[in-house]
Amino acid sequence: MSIANKRGQADGGSVYILILLMAFFIVIYVILLPPTERGELLNITSAETSATGEAPAKTVVLSESPGKVYSFSSNLQTINIEPIHVYSRDESKSFTLIKSMTVSRNLLKDNFKTVYFDLADLAELKEVKLFFLITESKGPITVYLNGKLLYEGLLTSSQMPLELPLINLQDKNKLEFYSASPGARIFSSNYYILQDVQLIKTLKVEKTSASRTFYVSEDIGDKLSRATLTYFVTCNQINQNPMLTITLNSREIFKDTIFCEYLEERSLPLAKTILNAYGRNKLDVSIDKGDINVDEVKVKAELNKAVFPTYTFDISSDLWTKLQSGDSKLYFRMKFPDTSHKRAKLYVQGELFNMDTSATSYEKDISAMIDNGANSIKVEPSNNFEILNLKIVEQ
């Protein structure tokens, strides 16, 4: 290869490296540019839509999650309250102390056994029993609990279980098993072969009262005609018939024996002197015994005029100026979870427009409807549907 060819290859390599370096510095320059200038350089404008098809918002003026909205054709507002479970019952638990053991005694050897166990729930114990199977036996047996005599004499499986006195139980306990001496029968033995030595604990488990809090909005309180508490009672134990007491804001509204055979909906009128129609209310439920569920708990408020969701928002002077000059627009947006039919009357500052859609989103330019300062928007559903999100955004 000639010297000229070698020089040409070297020059070509230098040019290639120079081009790569220039490209690298251009990329760094673009990355370091302010977003606006970078957008202009790359021909990206603010009208470009987001992945959802909506133009990105400059400012979110209002954002709410209304949830389910109703037509309220009957002027009835329902406040749902979480179900309540109250109970006072016995629960039995068993655990094995030892799988098998032999207790025996003859003239030469006393083969007694000691078994230890702990009790961390002494305060909740209602009853404790000792149970085991007697595979074979001969002669009497003596059993001690923490040094106190528990049983002495002949013992068969039909006599099981043995009850352990609560007064003799401790956090840490010791059981001792002894076979009786054969006495004059010097060539004989007394013995017990025991299987599955278990402790059976019966505990008093109870939650005899529970509270729930619910709120009545001012919109409802202003138009409240009357209110009713409705609920269903389900008994989880038969033949208990507990005494049920219900109080609202520390005032008793019901106290009576519940007969578990009747499962129809129960209804209690709520006096206006007891119900706080403008805020927080506390509902308390208690029983004296048994195990019940209080389900489908609702406060049904009958109104003398229908109430619809209303939301307020403020338009700042700066935003008002931009809207008036046409530099910005204000959009009302809603998102829905499905494609069911949704119809509603919408009011912005009292100005009406209608929504009729089956889409999962809705958008309306409301720039010309709003005022400088405080504004409101009201949703009057013509049918029931769910709103995942309601927004007013500057664009």
N, C-alpha and C positions, 0 to 999 in steps of 0.2 A: 504493500500500500504506500502511495506517495505521501510526501510531507504535506502537500496541498490538501489532500483528502482528509488527513488527520486534523488539520487546522479547521476545515469546514465542519467536521463533526463536533469539535470543541465549541465553535461559535454557536452552532444549533442548540447544544445543551444549555449554554448560558442564556440564550433567548427564552427557552422553555421555563427555566427557573425564574427568570425575571417576570414572565407572565403569571406564574403561580403566586409570586409574592404580591404583585399588583392586585390580583383577585382577592387574596386574603385580606389586604388592607382595605379594599372597597367594602367587603362584608363587615369588617369591624366598624367602619365608618357609619354604615347604614344602621347597625345595631345600636350605636351610641347616639343616634339622632333622637330628638324629642318625638313622642308618638304622633303628634300632628304633622310635623315635617316629614317623618318617615312615611305616614299615610299618603301625603301628597306625592312624594317621590315614587312610591310604588303604586299610585293611582287607586288607593283605597279610600273611599269616602264614608262619611257618617251615615249615609243612607243604606249602607250594607246591612242586611238582616242577620239576625242570630240564627243558631241552629234550629230554633223553634219556629222560624219564619217571622218573628217579630223584630222590629227595629230595636236596638239596645236603648234602654232608658238613660237619659242624662240624670234625672232625679226621680226617686220614688216618693211621691207626695203622700200616698196612703197605701197601706197594705193590711188586709184583714183575711181571716180564714173563717167565713160564716158557717160552713158545714151545711146541714140540712135546712132548707127554707120551705115554708108551707104557705098555702094559699089562705089559710085562716078564714075560710068561708063561713065557718060557724062561730067566729069570734072566740075561739077556744085556744088558749095557750097551755101547753103541757110542759112541765118541768120534770125530767126524769131523775130519779135518785137511785144510787147504787143499791143492789140487793143487800140484805142483812141476814147474817147467820148467828143465832144465839143458842147456847146449849149448856146443859149441865148433865153430864153422863159419866158412867163408869167405863173405863177401858182396861182390859186385862192384857198383860204382857207376860211371857214366860221365857226363861233362858236356862240352859243346862249348866248345872254346877259341875257334874262329873258323869261320864258315860257309864261306868260300872265300877263297883267296888265290893269287897268281901269283908265282913266284920265277923270275927270268930274269937272263941276263947276255950282253952282247955286247961288242964292242970299246970302245964309248963309255960304256956304263952297266952298273953292277952293281946290279940290283934285288933285293936280299936282303930278308928279312922276319924280324922279331923278335916273338915271342909270349911274354907273361908269364902266369904262373899261381901261385896260392898253395896251400899244403898245410897245413891246420891240424891234421891227424891223422897226423903222421909216425910217432908211436909205434905206432899200430895198423896201419900199412901192411904188407901182406905182399908185394904186387906192384903195380907201376904200369907201364902200357903206353900207347904213343902210337899212335893209329890215324887214318888218313885215306884218302880215295879219290883216286886219281891219274887225272884225266880225260884229260890229255895230258902227254907228257913228251919231252924230247930231251936226251941227254947225262947226265952224272953229277950227283949232288946231295950236298951235305955238310950234316949236321945236328949242331949242338952243344947240349949241355945244361949250363948254368951254366959255359960256357967249356971243357967237356970234350967231346972228340969222341964223338958217339953213332953216327953212320953216315956212310960215304963210299963213293960208287960209284953204279952204275946201280940204280934202285929201281923195283919194280913193285908193284901192289896185292896180288899173291900173296905178297909178303914181309911184309905187314902182319900184326899190329901190331909196332912196335918196342918192345922192353922197355927201360925206364928204370932204370938201376942205382940201387938204394935208397941206396947210399953217396954218390951224387952229388946227391941231392935235398935241398932246404932248405925252410924255411918259405915263402920267396919265390923263385921259379924263373924262368929265362929260357931259351927255345928259340930257336935261330938257324938259319935255312934259307938256304943259298947254292947257286946253280947254278954249275957249273964254267965256266971261261973257254973260249970256242970256239977259242982258240989262233990258229993260222995262218988259220983260216976267218974272215977279217975281216968278211965280209958275212953271217955266220951268227950265230944265237943259240942258246944252251941255255936250256931253261925247264922248269918244272913247274907245272901247274895243279892245285891241291889243293882238294878239297871236304870239308866236315864233319870238320875237324880236332878230334879228341876225345881226352880223357884217360880211361883206364879204370883205376880203382883197385880193388884187391882188399884187403879189410880182414879181419883176424882178429877176429871178434866172439865173445866167450865169456863165459859165466857157468857155470863148471864145478861150482859148489857152491851149495847153498841150505839154509836152516834153517827149521824150523817148531817152534813151541812149543805144547804142549797140557798140560792140567791134569787130574789125577785127583782127584776130590773125596774127602773123608774117608769119606763114606758108602760109596763104592765100595771104597776101600782096606781098610776094616774087614772087608769080606765077599768080597774078591777070592780066587777060586780059581786062575784062570790067565788070561793075556792073550796076544793074538795081534795082530801087525801084518799087515794085508792091503792089497794095492795092485795096480794094473795098470800095466804099462809100455808106452808107445807110442813107436815109433821114427819120427822125422821125416826121417831120412836112411837110405837103404838101404846095405847092405854096409859098415856101420861096426862093429857089434858092440862097443860100448864096455864098459869095465870099470866096473861100478857098485859103489859102496861106500856102505853105510848104517851110521850110528852112532847110538846112543841114549845120551844123557848121557855122551858122550865114550867110549863102549865100542862097539867094532865088533860088529855083529850080522849083517852080510852083506858079502861081497866076492866078486864073480864076474863073468865075461863074460856080457853079455846078448845072447842070440841073438834078433834082431828078428822072426824068423819065428813065434815062440811068444808069443801074446798072452793066455794064460789068466791068471786071478787068481793072484797069488803070495802066499804066507803065511809069516810068520816068527814063531816062538814068542818071547815076551819073558820072560826070566827075572826072577823077583822080586828078584834081587840087582842087576838093572840098572834095572828100571822103578821110578820113584818113585811109590808107590801113594798118597801123601798130599800131592801138590802138583805143582809145575812139572816138566815133562820137555822136553828139547830133542832133536829129531830132525834129523840132518844127512844130506844126500844129495849125492854127488859122482860125477863121471865123468872119464875121462881124454881122451875124444874123443866125437864124435857129437853128436846132438841128440835128446833124449828128453823125454817127459812122463811124470810119475809121477802117476797119477790115482786117484780113489776111495780115497784113503789113509784107513784107519780103524784105530783100536785097539779090538779087541773084547775086552771084559772079561767073563769068565764068573764069576758070583757064586754063592756057596753059599747065598745068600738074596736074594730080590728087594729092590730098593731103589726107593723112591718119593720124589717131591719133598716135602720137609718145610721149613716156614718158621716162624721164631720171631718173637714180638713181645712187647712189654712193655705192661702196663696200669698206668698211674700210679695213685697213691692217690686223686688228685682225680677221675680218670675212674671209678675203681672206686666211689667214693662216689656219683657221679651215676648210674651204672648200677644200683646197689642201691636208690636212691631213686626210680628210674623217670624221672629228668629226661633221661636219654639212653639210647639203645639202640646196640648194636654189630652191624653187618651185615658178612657175608662176601659179596663180589661177584666175579664173573668175567665177562670179555668174550671172545667167540669171533669168528673171522673169517667163519664161515659157519653154515648151518643144518643141518649134518650131525648125525647122532645122537651124543650124548655121554653116556657113563655112567661114574660113578666113585663110590667110597666115600670119604667125607671125614671126617676125625677132628679134633676140637678137644679138646685135653687128653684124648685117648683116647676121647671120646664120639663115637659113630658116627652119621652121617646120610648118606643116599644122594642122589645127583644123577642124574636121568634126563631129559634135555632135548634138543630140537633147536633151541632158540632161540639167539639170538646173545648172550644175557646170562643170568646166573643170580644170585639173591640169596637169602640166608638170614639170619634173625635168630639170632645166636649169643650174645646177651646172657647167657642163663642157663647157658652152657657154660664161660665163661672164669673164670680165677682172678685174684686180685690179684697183680700182679707178672709173672713170666715165663710165657709161654704158647706153644703150638705148634699148627700146623695141618698135616695131612698129606693129600696127594691121591693116592689109589690108583686110577688109571684102569682101567676094565674093557675099554676099547677105546682105540685111538690117536686123539688129536685135538690141536688146537692151542689154547693159551690166550694171547690177546693181552695180557691184564692181569688180575692177581689183587690184590684190595684188601680190607683190613679198615678200616671207617670208622665213626666215631662220628656219630650222627644225632640 
